[in-house]
Amino acid sequence: MPIGRATRLLTDVDRANPFASDGEFRRFMVSIYYPSAQADATLPLPVYPQLFEPGQAAALAFLRSNGVDPAYIASLQTDIYNEAELADANLENAASYPIVILSPAFGIERDMYSFAVRKLVRSGFIVLTVGATYESVFTVFPDGEKIAQLPSLTNLQLTDWQSWNSLLEVRVQDLTFVLNQLEVMNKQDALLRNRLNLQQVGIAGHSLGGAAVYHVLGRSSAVKAAALLDPSLHMLGSVSVQVTSPVLLMRQNASTYEMLLSSGWSESLASETIAGQRQLADVLTGYQCFVRIHGANHLSFSDVPLFMSDAGIAKKHELIGTVIADFMKEHVCGAAGQFAKRVQTSAGLSVIRSDGHSAS
């Protein structure tokens, strides 16, 4: 199935720009991925850099400056077509698509999750990936305006809790705004009009984005299920709000205090992370499933390892993407048994307890 991609600039006129006193409102980009009609077989397959339109040049410049071979990136083919036609929904005669909103890690560009996006779209979802202007390594608006990551954020220290909590709150407000805009998009957007199933909304987040998703769950009843991808567990906060939505926690291989220390983490950060993991288990009153992905590190939940020609990432991406999609199908769309069967039969993951140790 070919996949379409479109971008939208969202502006929250009820919020001033939180990063600059410039009289502007909060603006950020959203990429929309969706099932597309049959592609023209006579055209060449798209390549990975095209995922960053309208910021392809900015993306290549950033990757080049970080030691990534542009020729290698340009050799990676995809089946994602910009501005392709949206296919008719074919989900047991449903006329609209379920939705997954994805919030990226700190600094990582919103389109660097293609492995997970493709699995979700092929499972029948429309996926919205949410950018983070001034925090992302780069943002390019439709008119060509480029905004780089603020220097103060490039050098942000892990111990600067005030700045991290401020970033987290911006993310939470951005995600809340996107959730509120879904109804508007379903009424007014030329691509999405009457194509969104507003009763079937899932949300996923990686790292800082995962912490933001957790906080959104405590504020919004619109989300049916959430996947937290190696989230910043030390940023869950001290206020424990009961969460009834089903939640999947996917951890890197180092899921225990001892394993984190062995990976080079400080004692304080490792301790706070496991405390957050235990807290998460305590506040989830609905369905919960905690797993660790064998051999995965923090960046394995993004496309970043692709840039480094990581030979083992394809298998991990296949597993991570499939588990996320199956979880969303079961807990957003009601496809009973799909996710549970996957967790029971997959060799590359282990179900874990709240302390990170294997449950079996």
Phi and psi in degrees as a GROMACS rama.xvg file:
@    title "Ramachandran Plot"
@    xaxis  label "Phi"
@    yaxis  label "Psi"
@TYPE xy
-69.0616  152.835  PRO-2
-119.173  136.855  ILE-3
-98.1702  156.139  GLY-4
-139.797  133.884  ARG-5
-136.97  159.566  ALA-6
-123.153  151.507  THR-7
-137.502  141.617  ARG-8
-95.8103  120.3  LEU-9
-104.417  138.247  LEU-10
-127.77  121.745  THR-11
-96.3548  100.816  ASP-12
-75.3408  -3.70791  VAL-13
-95.1446  1.94579  ASP-14
-131.987  132.337  ARG-15
-74.8832  159.071  ALA-16
-57.2009  116.442  ASN-17
-77.2325  -5.83814  PRO-18
-110.257  -9.26656  PHE-19
-156.421  140.96  ALA-20
-88.6462  70.7994  SER-21
-114.337  9.06846  ASP-22
76.2931  3.71424  GLY-23
-91.8267  160.046  GLU-24
-87.8845  170.249  PHE-25
-68.8079  122.877  ARG-26
-126.563  138.179  ARG-27
-154.818  158.499  PHE-28
-95.0546  148.597  MET-29
-128.238  133.676  VAL-30
-100.518  136.685  SER-31
-112.919  121.577  ILE-32
-112.472  139.513  TYR-33
-155.959  155.95  TYR-34
-62.2244  134.078  PRO-35
-114.033  162.667  SER-36
-68.0004  170.371  ALA-37
-55.8864  132.341  GLN-38
-76.809  156.055  ALA-39
-73.7964  112.409  ASP-40
-66.3368  -15.3372  ALA-41
-82.8752  -12.8077  THR-42
-90.5746  148.207  LEU-43
-67.2393  151.891  PRO-44
-64.9031  144.682  LEU-45
-63.4767  159.429  PRO-46
-116.376  161.901  VAL-47
-53.8709  -43.8776  TYR-48
-58.26  -23.026  PRO-49
-67.4855  -15.1903  GLN-50
-66.1777  -17.6362  LEU-51
-97.0595  3.94724  PHE-52
-57.9159  138.776  GLU-53
-86.7678  20.1243  PRO-54
-113.395  33.2453  GLY-55
-60.3719  -43.5381  GLN-56
-64.0612  -41.7702  ALA-57
-64.6964  -38.7256  ALA-58
-64.7812  -46.4536  ALA-59
-64.674  -38.2606  LEU-60
-64.1402  -42.3844  ALA-61
-64.5609  -46.566  PHE-62
-63.6425  -40.5137  LEU-63
-62.4355  -41.3565  ARG-64
-67.3796  -16.9705  SER-65
-105.393  21.1857  ASN-66
83.5458  11.1569  GLY-67
-88.521  135.12  VAL-68
-75.3066  112.431  ASP-69
-58.8659  -34.3329  PRO-70
-64.8084  -37.48  ALA-71
-66.2049  -46.4648  TYR-72
-60.4902  -40.4878  ILE-73
-70.01  -13.4963  ALA-74
-87.9845  -10.2869  SER-75
-81.9635  112.198  LEU-76
-86.3678  150.881  GLN-77
-131.472  177.143  THR-78
-119.719  32.2586  ASP-79
-108.719  118.57  ILE-80
-110.535  125.93  TYR-81
-68.7378  135.019  ASN-82
58.806  30.7393  GLU-83
-74.121  163.602  ALA-84
-73.2681  140.84  GLU-85
-77.9981  128.12  LEU-86
-73.9322  155.71  ALA-87
-67.539  139.538  ASP-88
-64.7897  139.494  ALA-89
-137.912  56.6341  ASN-90
-111.683  81.2807  LEU-91
52.839  49.6186  GLU-92
69.5678  13.8809  ASN-93
-71.965  146.47  ALA-94
-95.5392  -7.54078  ALA-95
-136.252  166.831  SER-96
-105.957  141.085  TYR-97
-67.6264  164.232  PRO-98
-128.144  141.812  ILE-99
-127.14  128.133  VAL-100
-101.009  132.765  ILE-101
-121.888  127.289  LEU-102
-109.698  121.817  SER-103
-78.2682  173.357  PRO-104
-71.1827  165.355  ALA-105
-54.1845  126.344  PHE-106
82.5784  -25.8981  GLY-107
-77.8024  134.189  ILE-108
-69.4323  146.357  GLU-109
-61.3737  -23.712  ARG-110
-92.2553  8.76771  ASP-111
-94.3035  39.7106  MET-112
-136.712  35.5748  TYR-113
-63.4917  -31.3611  SER-114
-62.5119  -40.9759  PHE-115
-77.3562  -39.5369  ALA-116
-59.021  -45.5265  VAL-117
-62.4478  -41.3803  ARG-118
-62.6011  -42.9792  LYS-119
-66.5687  -45.1955  LEU-120
-63.9834  -41.4424  VAL-121
-68.0014  -16.0618  ARG-122
-92.0865  4.76329  SER-123
100.694  11.2032  GLY-124
-97.6979  151.781  PHE-125
-94.3332  132.701  ILE-126
-116.636  130.525  VAL-127
-112.253  116.955  LEU-128
-99.7911  131.567  THR-129
-105.476  120.331  VAL-130
-75.2535  169.544  GLY-131
-137.226  81.6274  ALA-132
-55.8378  136.664  THR-133
79.0481  -22.8222  TYR-134
-99.2485  -39.2298  GLU-135
-62.8215  154.929  SER-136
-60.424  -26.6925  VAL-137
-161.338  152.546  PHE-138
-138.033  134.275  THR-139
-125.174  122.243  VAL-140
-84.5778  164.373  PHE-141
-56.9381  -28.4789  PRO-142
-84.0252  4.32642  ASP-143
95.0115  -6.70134  GLY-144
-61.7747  130.493  GLU-145
-110.233  134.194  LYS-146
-127.904  117.56  ILE-147
-86.2146  165.882  ALA-148
-61.6226  136.428  GLN-149
-60.7677  137.136  LEU-150
-55.3901  -34.8319  PRO-151
-65.2612  -26.3787  SER-152
-86.2725  -31.4549  LEU-153
-58.5079  -35.4417  THR-154
-105.88  21.1697  ASN-155
-65.1504  128.902  LEU-156
-84.6805  145.293  GLN-157
-60.7184  -25.2692  LEU-158
-87.4885  -1.38595  THR-159
-84.885  75.8198  ASP-160
-62.5172  -36.4323  TRP-161
-61.3034  -44.6546  GLN-162
-67.4465  -42.0535  SER-163
-63.2208  -41.4303  TRP-164
-68.4098  -32.4001  ASN-165
-66.1428  -43.2725  SER-166
-61.1121  -41.9727  LEU-167
-60.6736  -43.9365  LEU-168
-65.3866  -37.2664  GLU-169
-60.9065  -44.8427  VAL-170
-60.3746  -44.3915  ARG-171
-60.9979  -43.9214  VAL-172
-67.1631  -36.9895  GLN-173
-61.8695  -47.4257  ASP-174
-64.5593  -39.7443  LEU-175
-62.1291  -39.5189  THR-176
-64.0633  -43.4553  PHE-177
-61.2899  -44.6215  VAL-178
-57.2849  -42.4858  LEU-179
-70.6676  -25.6615  ASN-180
-81.1995  -13.3735  GLN-181
-57.8904  -41.8199  LEU-182
-64.8394  -39.6248  GLU-183
-63.3419  -45.9665  VAL-184
-59.5925  -39.8734  MET-185
-68.2293  -19.9462  ASN-186
-97.677  -33.6324  LYS-187
-119.55  -24.5186  GLN-188
-71.2223  130.848  ASP-189
-60.4635  -34.9725  ALA-190
-80.822  -40.1318  LEU-191
-101.468  -2.13908  LEU-192
-53.7238  122.007  ARG-193
61.8841  21.6808  ASN-194
-113.87  -1.87699  ARG-195
-103.078  132.232  LEU-196
-91.0966  98.4977  ASN-197
-73.5881  -6.62857  LEU-198
-91.8652  -5.59905  GLN-199
-128.632  82.8135  GLN-200
-122.379  122.582  VAL-201
-113.514  163.873  GLY-202
-143.167  142.676  ILE-203
-136.899  151.575  ALA-204
-153.739  146.532  GLY-205
-112.894  131.308  HIS-206
59.8767  -120.599  SER-207
-57.5333  -38.0314  LEU-208
-62.3427  -33.7423  GLY-209
-68.3335  -40.6545  GLY-210
-62.7496  -39.6184  ALA-211
-63.0908  -41.2947  ALA-212
-59.7126  -43.6464  VAL-213
-56.5937  -45.5095  TYR-214
-69.4822  -32.0649  HIS-215
-64.018  -38.0818  VAL-216
-58.9744  -31.5048  LEU-217
-79.5472  -7.75459  GLY-218
-118.17  -17.0111  ARG-219
-126.721  137.659  SER-220
-98.0895  3.62831  SER-221
-80.2531  -16.2858  ALA-222
-92.3126  126.152  VAL-223
-85.5063  -28.9188  LYS-224
-161.256  156.92  ALA-225
-140.387  142.819  ALA-226
-116.434  122.112  ALA-227
-104.121  113.795  LEU-228
-99.2448  100.996  LEU-229
39.9654  58.959  ASP-230
-71.3927  166.011  PRO-231
-76.6102  82.4217  SER-232
-65.0753  -22.0211  LEU-233
-76.7586  -1.57514  HIS-234
-113.255  22.511  MET-235
-76.9578  -17.2813  LEU-236
85.6818  169.383  GLY-237
-91.2776  -16.8384  SER-238
-84.7416  119.064  VAL-239
-100.142  107.01  SER-240
-100.334  129.644  VAL-241
-65.0451  132.824  GLN-242
-116.314  121.587  VAL-243
-95.4795  -17.3604  THR-244
-67.7694  144.56  SER-245
-60.3547  138.289  PRO-246
-133.724  131.868  VAL-247
-105.841  123.953  LEU-248
-106.492  120.267  LEU-249
-111.858  120.491  MET-250
-108.698  156.515  ARG-251
-65.5118  175.77  GLN-252
-58.8957  -37.0587  ASN-253
-82.2998  90.4192  ALA-254
-110.671  -2.36963  SER-255
-114.809  165.584  THR-256
-57.8061  -45.9688  TYR-257
-64.7107  -41.0821  GLU-258
-67.5808  -36.5196  MET-259
-65.31  -42.6116  LEU-260
-61.1049  -41.046  LEU-261
-66.315  -23.016  SER-262
-86.7557  0.908164  SER-263
99.5624  6.49476  GLY-264
-72.8089  152.673  TRP-265
-72.413  156.614  SER-266
-60.8788  -40.2161  GLU-267
-66.8285  -45.5237  SER-268
-68.0527  -40.0872  LEU-269
-62.9324  -42.5104  ALA-270
-64.5763  -44.5154  SER-271
-66.8515  -34.1235  GLU-272
-66.2975  -46.3648  THR-273
-69.0612  -34.0817  ILE-274
-62.114  -40.5806  ALA-275
-65.3382  -36.5907  GLY-276
-64.6823  -41.3834  GLN-277
-66.9927  -40.9282  ARG-278
-61.4999  -41.8008  GLN-279
-58.2303  -46.2402  LEU-280
-60.2438  -35.0175  ALA-281
-72.4734  -35.0627  ASP-282
-88.1196  -13.256  VAL-283
-82.5348  107.774  LEU-284
-95.3663  -11.2267  THR-285
-97.2758  -155.835  GLY-286
-66.3072  137.434  TYR-287
-139.922  144.087  GLN-288
-142.746  120.697  CYS-289
-108.662  127.025  PHE-290
-135.692  156.113  VAL-291
-118.47  145.493  ARG-292
-97.9138  119.779  ILE-293
-60.1685  128.407  HIS-294
78.9817  -0.925245  GLY-295
-82.5129  148.935  ALA-296
-115.516  -174.793  ASN-297
-61.2114  -37.8246  HIS-298
-82.2746  -6.87543  LEU-299
-63.1651  -16.9849  SER-300
-89.2221  12.5297  PHE-301
-134.103  179.147  SER-302
-79.5938  -7.85778  ASP-303
-51.6676  -42.5953  VAL-304
-60.1101  -24.0687  PRO-305
-60.8028  -36.2439  LEU-306
-67.0055  -23.8018  PHE-307
-100.594  13.0568  MET-308
54.7405  41.985  SER-309
-66.7723  112.11  ASP-310
-65.2513  -27.889  ALA-311
-95.9561  0.667849  GLY-312
-74.6142  -27.3404  ILE-313
-58.8713  -44.4843  ALA-314
-66.7642  -40.7883  LYS-315
-65.7872  -43.2553  LYS-316
-62.2773  -40.1969  HIS-317
-59.0636  -44.9426  GLU-318
-68.8136  -49.5897  LEU-319
-60.0668  -48.1902  ILE-320
-62.0726  -41.7366  GLY-321
-66.1369  -42.3323  THR-322
-64.859  -42.8767  VAL-323
-60.0576  -48.1051  ILE-324
-62.5711  -43.24  ALA-325
-65.1635  -39.0867  ASP-326
-61.4447  -45.9177  PHE-327
-66.7235  -39.2979  MET-328
-61.7376  -40.1033  LYS-329
-74.6486  -45.1194  GLU-330
-99.6913  -12.2446  HIS-331
-100.852  -41.4204  VAL-332
-103.833  -10.6168  CYS-333
83.7408  21.3531  GLY-334
-80.4607  79.7316  ALA-335
-58.5674  135.638  ALA-336
90.834  -17.6631  GLY-337
-63.0162  -48.5048  GLN-338
-71.7945  -47.1945  PHE-339
-57.7188  -40.1178  ALA-340
-63.7309  -41.3743  LYS-341
-62.7944  -45.7868  ARG-342
-63.0694  -37.3432  VAL-343
-71.9561  -27.3866  GLN-344
-108.666  -7.87104  THR-345
-82.558  126.983  SER-346
-80.2554  -18.2935  ALA-347
-91.3217  10.3162  GLY-348
-140.928  162.176  LEU-349
-132.469  137.592  SER-350
-73.4097  134.643  VAL-351
-122.46  160.51  ILE-352
-85.5516  -179.083  ARG-353
-67.9852  -18.4504  SER-354
-88.3004  -0.793019  ASP-355
93.2223  -10.9213  GLY-356
-79.6603  156.022  HIS-357
-57.6834  140.297  SER-358
-79.2647  -11.6441  ALA-359
